[in-house]
Amino acid sequence: MVVVGLLVAPVAGCGEGPVSRVDLESALAVTFDHLYGMQQQRMGRPAAHDAGAGATCDKGGPTVADEGTGEDWACLVSFVSGDGAPHQVT
């Protein structure tokens, strides 16, 4: 769960500018894959594999456009651990 906390910080600090759902989902998946791999290496597990992470994000619910900065983004990250088990974290 440490990885999840690290993923929230970059979203909150995006500043002004265009933040879209597609861009956020892509960046989150790539970042999660990298952090997961680093975590596994630090834990002495076999060479990190591609966790195949994917992200689904929504900003503020169905009545809010999925764009822009803010603290109302919610994302679900799906990945496969080294033992082949699927996982989801928010």
C-alpha positions as CSV (number, residue, x, y, z in Angstrom):
1,M,0.0,0.0,0.0
2,V,3.0,2.3,0.2
3,V,3.0,2.6,-3.5
4,V,-0.5,3.9,-3.6
5,G,0.4,6.8,-1.3
6,L,3.2,7.8,-3.6
7,L,0.9,7.9,-6.6
8,V,-1.5,10.4,-5.0
9,A,1.1,13.1,-4.5
10,P,1.9,13.8,-8.2
11,V,-1.8,14.2,-9.0
12,A,-2.4,16.7,-6.2
13,G,0.6,18.7,-7.3
14,C,-0.1,19.0,-11.0
15,G,-0.7,22.8,-10.9
16,E,-2.7,24.6,-13.5
17,G,-2.9,23.2,-17.0
18,P,-4.8,20.6,-19.0
19,V,-5.1,17.4,-17.0
20,S,-7.3,14.9,-18.9
21,R,-8.6,11.5,-17.8
22,V,-6.6,9.7,-20.6
23,D,-3.3,11.4,-19.7
24,L,-3.8,10.7,-16.0
25,E,-4.6,7.1,-16.5
26,S,-1.6,6.6,-18.8
27,A,0.8,8.4,-16.5
28,L,-0.5,6.6,-13.4
29,A,-0.2,3.1,-15.0
30,V,3.4,3.8,-16.1
31,T,4.4,5.3,-12.7
32,F,2.8,2.4,-10.8
33,D,4.7,-0.2,-12.9
34,H,8.0,1.6,-12.2
35,L,7.3,2.0,-8.5
36,Y,6.1,-1.6,-8.1
37,G,9.2,-2.9,-9.8
38,M,11.5,-0.8,-7.5
39,Q,9.6,-2.0,-4.5
40,Q,9.9,-5.7,-5.5
41,Q,13.7,-5.2,-6.0
42,R,14.1,-3.6,-2.6
43,M,12.2,-6.5,-1.0
44,G,14.8,-8.9,-2.5
45,R,12.2,-10.5,-4.8
46,P,13.2,-11.8,-8.3
47,A,13.8,-9.4,-11.1
48,A,10.8,-7.1,-11.3
49,H,8.4,-7.9,-14.1
50,D,6.0,-5.7,-15.9
51,A,2.9,-5.6,-13.6
52,G,0.7,-4.8,-16.6
53,A,-0.8,-1.9,-14.6
54,G,-3.9,-0.2,-15.9
55,A,-5.8,2.7,-14.4
56,T,-9.3,4.0,-14.5
57,C,-9.9,7.5,-13.3
58,D,-12.9,9.7,-12.7
59,K,-13.1,13.3,-11.5
60,G,-15.9,14.2,-9.2
61,G,-18.5,11.7,-10.3
62,P,-20.7,11.4,-13.4
63,T,-21.8,15.1,-13.5
64,V,-18.2,16.5,-13.5
65,A,-16.1,16.7,-16.7
66,D,-13.0,14.4,-16.5
67,E,-10.5,17.1,-16.9
68,G,-8.6,19.7,-14.9
69,T,-6.7,19.8,-11.6
70,G,-8.1,19.2,-8.2
71,E,-8.4,16.8,-5.3
72,D,-11.6,15.2,-6.6
73,W,-9.9,12.7,-8.9
74,A,-10.5,9.0,-7.9
75,C,-8.4,6.3,-9.6
76,L,-8.4,2.5,-9.6
77,V,-5.2,0.8,-10.5
78,S,-5.3,-2.8,-11.6
79,F,-2.1,-4.9,-11.8
80,V,-0.8,-8.5,-11.7
81,S,1.7,-9.4,-8.9
82,G,4.8,-11.6,-9.4
83,D,2.8,-14.7,-8.4
84,G,0.3,-14.0,-11.2
85,A,-2.5,-12.9,-8.9
86,P,-4.6,-9.9,-10.1
87,H,-5.0,-6.9,-7.7
88,Q,-6.8,-3.6,-7.6
89,V,-6.0,-0.6,-5.4
90,T,-7.5,2.8,-5.1
